[in-house]
Amino acid sequence: LRANDRMDSLEYAELKRRSAWEYNGIRLHELYFENMTSKVVAESPESNGGSSLPEESPLRMKLTKQYGNLDVWEKDFRATGAIRGIGWAVLAYDKETDAFFNAWINEHDGGHRAGTTPLLIMDVFEHAFLLDYGLKRADYIEAFMKAADWEVVEKRFA
């Protein structure tokens, strides 16, 4: 459309309008799959192969400072993921204000915090859990948290 000087067309306008939705959908899925471990530990299935956030981790220390302790942060993150509807739960960090946000991103394009870095991304569209967990979103969230690869999350924070 640009090559044919049709940037004033309805088609061009709709492509521009939808581009963030499409782009963010791709990036959020890439980040989501990247922040889950691909290893499943047969001898310890309750772990789902995920890693934990070390006590001395700068990320853990900052989360603890803001939320009081890691359990409070996690409860807030899980509650964000349990919000009714389709979307994403994202732990985002704003370097400028040195603050974390457990943010709800509706669909792919509404709810992003400008200037923040997404650290931990959880897909809570039905396609992420319905086949394995049915309507038990809480069970999916539990499994997701056990599969989180905190080494990847920490690299995003660094």
C-alpha positions in Angstrom: 0.0 0.0 0.0 2.9 2.3 0.7 4.5 1.5 -2.6 1.3 2.4 -4.4 0.8 5.6 -2.4 -2.4 4.2 -0.8 -1.6 5.2 2.8 -4.9 7.1 2.9 -6.9 3.9 2.3 -9.1 2.1 4.8 -6.9 -1.0 4.3 -3.8 0.8 5.3 -5.5 2.3 8.3 -6.7 -1.1 9.4 -3.3 -2.7 9.0 -1.7 0.1 11.1 -4.5 -0.3 13.7 -4.0 -4.0 14.0 -0.2 -4.1 13.8 0.5 -3.7 17.5 -2.0 -6.5 18.3 -0.3 -8.9 15.9 3.3 -7.9 16.8 2.7 -8.0 20.5 1.0 -11.4 20.2 4.2 -12.8 18.6 6.6 -11.2 21.1 4.5 -12.1 24.2 4.4 -15.8 23.0 8.1 -15.8 22.4 8.8 -14.3 25.8 6.3 -16.7 27.5 7.8 -19.9 26.0 11.3 -18.6 26.7 10.6 -18.0 30.4 9.5 -21.6 31.0 11.9 -24.4 31.4 11.9 -27.1 28.7 13.1 -29.7 31.2 10.7 -31.9 33.0 12.1 -33.8 35.9 10.7 -37.3 35.9 11.8 -38.1 39.4 10.3 -34.9 40.8 7.2 -34.1 38.7 6.0 -31.6 41.3 8.8 -29.2 40.3 7.8 -29.2 36.6 11.5 -28.6 36.0 11.4 -24.9 36.9 14.1 -23.1 38.8 13.8 -21.0 41.9 14.8 -17.4 42.5 18.0 -17.5 44.7 18.0 -15.7 48.0 20.9 -13.4 46.9 19.4 -12.5 43.6 19.1 -8.8 43.0 15.7 -9.4 41.4 14.5 -11.2 44.5 15.9 -8.5 46.8 14.1 -5.7 44.8 10.8 -7.6 44.7 11.1 -8.2 48.4 11.8 -4.6 49.1 8.7 -3.5 47.1 6.3 -6.2 48.1 7.5 -7.0 51.6 8.4 -10.6 50.7 8.4 -12.8 47.7 5.2 -14.6 48.8 3.2 -11.4 48.6 4.6 -10.6 45.2 3.7 -14.1 44.0 0.2 -14.0 45.4 -0.3 -10.7 43.6 1.0 -12.2 40.3 -1.2 -15.2 40.6 -4.2 -13.0 41.3 -3.4 -11.0 38.2 -3.3 -14.2 36.2 -6.7 -15.2 37.7 -8.5 -12.1 36.5 -11.5 -13.0 34.5 -11.1 -12.8 30.8 -8.4 -13.5 28.2 -5.0 -12.0 28.3 -1.6 -12.0 29.9 -0.1 -11.6 33.4 3.2 -9.8 33.2 5.8 -8.9 35.8 7.1 -5.7 34.3 10.0 -3.5 35.6 10.3 0.3 35.1 14.0 1.3 35.4 13.2 5.0 35.5 11.0 4.6 38.7 12.7 1.5 39.9 9.3 -0.2 40.3 7.7 -3.5 39.5 4.2 -4.0 38.2 2.1 -7.1 38.0 0.2 -6.0 35.0 -2.8 -7.4 33.1 -2.5 -7.2 29.4 -5.8 -7.5 27.7 -5.6 -9.5 24.5 -2.2 -8.4 23.2 -2.3 -4.7 22.9 -4.0 -3.2 25.9 -2.3 -2.8 29.3 1.4 -2.6 28.4 3.2 -0.2 30.7 5.1 2.3 28.6 8.8 2.2 29.3 8.7 -1.1 31.2 10.6 -4.3 30.6 8.5 -7.5 30.7 10.3 -9.9 33.0 7.9 -12.9 33.6 5.1 -13.5 31.1 2.2 -15.9 31.7 -0.3 -16.6 28.9 -3.8 -16.8 30.3 -5.7 -17.1 27.1 -7.7 -20.3 27.1 -5.5 -21.9 24.5 -2.7 -21.9 27.0 -4.5 -24.2 29.5 -7.9 -25.5 28.4 -6.7 -28.8 26.8 -4.6 -29.8 29.9 -6.5 -28.2 32.7 -10.1 -27.6 31.4 -11.6 -24.7 33.3 -9.1 -25.0 36.2 -7.1 -21.9 35.5 -5.7 -22.0 39.1 -4.2 -25.4 38.4 -2.6 -24.1 35.2 -1.2 -21.1 37.1 0.3 -23.5 39.7 2.0 -25.5 37.0 3.2 -22.4 35.3 4.8 -21.1 38.4 6.6 -24.4 38.9 7.9 -24.3 35.3 9.2 -20.7 35.5 12.8 -20.4 34.5 14.0 -17.7 36.9 17.5 -17.6 35.2 15.8 -16.3 32.1 13.7 -13.8 34.1 16.8 -12.6 35.9 18.7 -12.1 32.6 15.8 -9.8 31.4 16.1 -7.8 34.7 19.9 -7.4 34.5 
